[in-house]
Amino acid sequence: MSPIHPNRPTAPPAAPAPWTPAPWVPPSETEQLLHEAALRGDPRAQLAALAGAELYIPAPRAEADAKPDTITWRAHHDPAGFVCRPVLTRGMLPAWHPDWVFHGVSLRWAAEFGWSDPRVFLGVNVGTPGQLLLPTSPTDLALWQRAYAENDRLRENRLLALRHGALHGPLAYGLACGAHLAIGNAVPWNEVGTVYREYTTERDQLRDSWGITGHAEWREQLDALLDARNSPPEPDFVLRTRDQLASALGELPSADLWRETAAGHAQDLGAAADVVKGIENLVRRIMRYEARFRADGLLPPDGRVRTTVAYDYGRAVNLARWGLSARYCTPADAEAAIVHAGALSKSAHLSWEEFSAGYALGRVLRFDEEEYGPFYEQNVLAHRLLAESEGSPWRHIPWR
């Protein structure tokens, strides 16, 4: 490189390029479909995307608590000069707030609302880069109804994520430990936000399934899950017995030795005869489930389950999210519980696949009764989605 001549003027620095904002990135699949349809000028595709999504209407929490079965849909008078009734798609929901919640509705519900003024639009994601205004004439409402009838709405068993959600670090790790239920409920696996299910549904589910109606009960159930006290203790009792035998023998014990040793330990601990018999039957059930797991890819050909605590830890992640959605805890409470559940999971398992198999065994032993029905099938599908999908957290979050 030649030196700069001391008496030769140098060229002035180039003027900086004018600043341009980064292009908007749709946060989830629904917003992506809407955005692409808008770029193409394809209103039918826009309706199809809305027909397959849950839409959200904001409400003051006090109002929703007082009248949980009533949705007040207020008109929005926009500074730009239009009037609409606004809804939000999931990826465009605002940050969690203790005093604001959301009702979940469908495009069909919106079509049947009873529009009296065709000058009022349906406003989708108003005030955002993904804003969409839909006319509400009778002809338009009929098109909404048709779109809803023609488009399948997959409400469960989908691996979803938010692009602005947690993707790396301890929070994402913990959320990934709750991915099985997120897939089953077709909600983003990596979200700690304002909604899991819509507000009134969330509170009803927690009350009916968990006996939770407030923070104290939520905390009690969460602690039981984090302590692995929610699930029956017998599965881990017999699994520990097998591991102890394998360690002593240097190889896996025979089925008879495992069954007899586990039953003998239970008897030595003072278990009643029917409990001892149940331990023997449990060993047989676990062996049959593990054989099916190997056939269906949940375990490798020589694999076995060492513990079922993953089932409690995975549900703890989701109970934290449910409590946040129901306004029974704060984001800090939920995130701390999720990170803790992730750390517990890491200490108890060696890989995502092992965690998943332990979760699956804990769930089917509790609910499936060897029917290999929905509880079993959901585990297999979730495991395959997590193992094979490009967007799976297993692909970009290392276990260790």
N, C-alpha and C positions, 0 to 999 in steps of 0.2 A: 504494500500500500504506500503510495507517495505521500510525503508530508504536505500539510496545508501551507501554501506560500504566505509568508507573513504580511506581504503588501497586497495580496489579492483578495478582494472582497468575497466572502462566502455567500452562498445562496441563502435567502431567508428560510426559516423552517416552514414546512408545509402547513397550511391552515388545517386545524382539526376538522375531521368530517362532522357534518351536522349530526346531532344526537337523534337517534330514532329509538322508540321504545321497543323492547323485545316483543316478539309476536305472542299473542295470547295462547296459552296451552290449556286445552280443556282438561279439567281435573279427573274426569272419569269417563267410562264408556258412553253413558247417556249423553253427556255434553259433547263428546267427540262426534257421535252420530248426528246430533242436532247441528253442530258446526259444519260438518261436511255436507249435510243436506242443504243448509243455508247457502254455502258456497256454490252448490250446483243449482240453486233455485228450485229445489224439489220439495214442495209442501207435503206431498204424500209421505215421503221419507221422514219428514219432521213429525208428522202425526204418528207414524209407526213407532218412532223412538219414544214419543210421549206415551203412547198406548202401552208400551212395555215397561214403563217406569212408575214408581210411586212418586207422587207430587206432594209438596208440603206447603201448608198454610200456617203462618205464624199466629200465635195467640198469647195473650198474657197468661202466665201460669195460674194466677188467681181465678181467672175466668174459666180455664180448662178444668181446674179442680172443682169449681162450683157447679159446672154443667158439663161433665165429661162426655155426654152424648150429643152435645150441641156444637156445631161449627159455625162461628160467626166469620163470614168472609167479607172483609171490609174493602171498599173501593179505594184505589190509589189514584190520586190526582198528580200526575207527573209534571215537573217544571217545563218539560218539553211540550206540554199542551194536550196530551192524551189522557184518557181515563181508562183504568183497567182494574181487573181483579187479579191480584198477583199470586203466583205459585213459584216455588223453587224446586229445582231438581236436587238430588242428594249432594252432588259434588259442589253445589253453590250455596249450601247452607252456611249461615254465619257461625262465628265462634260460639261456644257454649255460654249461656247466660242463665243465672239461677231463676230469673223471673220471666223468661220467655221460652215457650215451648212450641211444638209443631204438631199439627194434625196431619196425618197421612191420607191422601185422597187419590183417586184415579182419574184418568181422562173421561171415563164414562160418568163418574160422579160429577165432574165439571160440566159435562154436556147436559146432565139432567138437573142442573142447579136452578134453572128458571130465569133465564136471561130475558129482561124486559126492554132493554135499550140496546139496539145493535151498534150504537156508537161507543159502547164500552167493550174493550178488548179483553181477551185472556192474556195476561202478561206473564211470560215465562222468564224468570231470572232477570227481572227488570233492573236497570241500572248497572248491569255487568256487561262485559264484552260478549257474552252469550245471549243477550236479550232477544226475545222473540215475542212479537205481538200477533195474536191470532184473532181474526174477525169472528163475530158471534151471531151471525144471521142464522135463521132456521136451517138454511142449506148447509152452512158450516157446521152447525151442531150435529146434523145428520152424518156428515163426514167423520166427525170425531167418534160417533157411535159405531160407525162402520169400521173405522181403524181399530177401535178397541176390540170389536168382535173378530176381526181377521188376524190379529197379532197375538201370538202366544206370549204369555207373561210367566217367565220362569222365576218362581218365587223362592226356589231353594236349590241347593246343590250347584252353586256357581262360585268360582274363585274370582273375586273382585278385589280391586285395590284403588286407592286414590293416589294420584300422582303427587299431591302435596301432603300425603300422609307420611307416617313414620316408615322409613325404608332401611335404616341402618341404626346401629347402636342398641343399648339395652332395652329401650322402649319397644323398638321394632322387634327385637328378639322375643320379648315377652308376648307381644301381640301375635307373633307367629305361632306361639305355643297355644293360642286360642283359635287357630285358623280352622280347625275341624268344625266347630259350631258356627263360625262366620260363614263358611261354605254352606253348611246346612241351611242357614237362614238367608243366604244370598245377600250378605252385607259386606262391605269392604273389610278385609282382614286387618288393615293397618290404620284404622281410624280410632281416635279417642275424641269424640266430638259431641255435637249437640243432640244427635239422634242415633239410636241403634235400631229399635223399632219406634213407631210413632208413640207419642207420650202416653196417651191413655191405655193403649195396648200394653206398653211396657209395665205400667203400674199394675194392670190387671194380672199380667203373667207373673210378676214377682209376688203378688198377694196369693194367687191361686196355687202356684207351683212351689213357692219357697216360704210362704207365710211372712213375707216382708212387706211392711207398710211404712217403714221409716228408717232413719239412719242406723239406729241401734241394732235393729234386726238384720239389716244388710251387713253391718260389721260382724255380727255374730256368725252369720252364715259364711261370710268371706273368710274369717279366721279358721273356721272348721275345714274349709277347702284347702287353705294354705298349710294347715297342719295335717292334711291328708286324713281327716277324721270323718269326712262326710260319707265316703264309701265304706262298705263292710270290710272288716280287717282280715277275714278268712283267706281271700285270694293271695294277699302278700304273705300271709303265714305259710301257706303251702309252697309258694314260689321260693321263699327263703329256705325252706326245708330242702328243696331240690338243690339250690345253690350250695348249701352246707354239705350235702351228701356228695355233690360233684367235687367240691374242694377236698373233701376227705378221701374220696376214691380216686381222684385224678381223671375221672370220666363221668359222663352222665349216668345217674342210677337207672336201673330198670324201672318200668312202670310199677311193678309190684312192690319193689323196695321203697320207692317214693311214696306210694299210697300207704303202705304199712307204717313207715316211719312218721309220716305226717299225722296219721291217725293215732299212733302211739304217743307222740308229743302232746297232742290235744288231750288224750286221756290222762297223761301224767300231770297236765295242768288243771285237772279236775273237771273237764268237760263232760257233759251228760252223754248218755249213749246215743241219743238222736243227733247231737252235735258231732260226735265222732263219725257217725255214719254219713253226715253231711260233708265232712272233710274228705272222706273217701270218694264220695260222689263228685266233689268239686275237683279233685285231682283228675278224675276221668273226663269231666267236662272241659277242663283246661287243655288236656291232651287232644281232645277232639277239635276244639277251637284252633289250637296251634297248627294242627294238621291242615285245617281249612285255610288258615292264614298263609301257610306255605304254598298251598295250591293257588291262592288268589293273589300272591305277591306281596302280602303284608309282612311276611318274614322270608328270609332267604332259605334255601333248602335245608340247611342245618341250624336254622335260627330258633330261638325260644324267647319267651318273655321273662324278664327278671323281676319286674315290679309293675303294678298298675297305678301308681301314684299320679301318673300323667293325666289320668281321667279327672282327678280332683284339681290338679294344677291348671289344666286346660279350661275347666269350668270356672276356676277362680278368675282367669283373665276375662271371661265373658261376664261373670257376675259383676266385676268392676265396671265394665262397659254398660251393663244394664242399670246398675245403680246410678251411674252418671246420667244416662238417658232419662231415668225416672226422677232425677234431681234429689236423690238420697245421699249423694256425696259430691265432692268438688272434683275438678280435674286433677288437682294435686293428689287427692286420696286415690283416685282411680289409677293414675300413672304410677304411683308408688306401689300399689298392689300388683299391677301388671309386671313391673320390673322385678318385684320380689318373686312372683310366680315363675318368671323366666329363669331367675337365678336358681331357684329350687329345682326346676326341670333340668337345667344343665348339670347340676350336681348329682342327679339321680339317673341320668341316661348318658349314652355314649354317642348318639347320633339322632338326627331328625327321624330317621326311619324307625329306630328303636323306640323313641318317644311315641311315635304314631301307633306302633303295634301295642305298646302298653296302654295307651289311651283306648284303643279299640277293644282290647280284652276287658278292661275295666267297665266299659259301657255295655258290651254284650253280656257279660256275666250278670249285670244288674237288670237288664231289660229284655234281652233277646230270647231267653229260655230255649236256646238251640233251635229256634225256628228259622234262623238265617233270613229273617225278614227285613223290614225297613231299617231297624237299628244296625243290623249287620251290613246291609247294602250301602248305607250312608257312609260307614267307616271305609269301606273298600273304595267308593268313589272319591271321597276326600283324600285318601292316601294316594290314589293314582293321580289326581289333579295336582297335589303338592309335589309328587315325585317327578311328574312329566311335563308340567306346564312351564313355559319360558318365564312367565311372570311370578312363579312360585317363590316365596321367601326362602325356601330351601336352596334355591339356586344362587341367591346373592347374600345370604346371611350364614356364615359358617357356624357349625354347632360349637366348636371350640375356638 
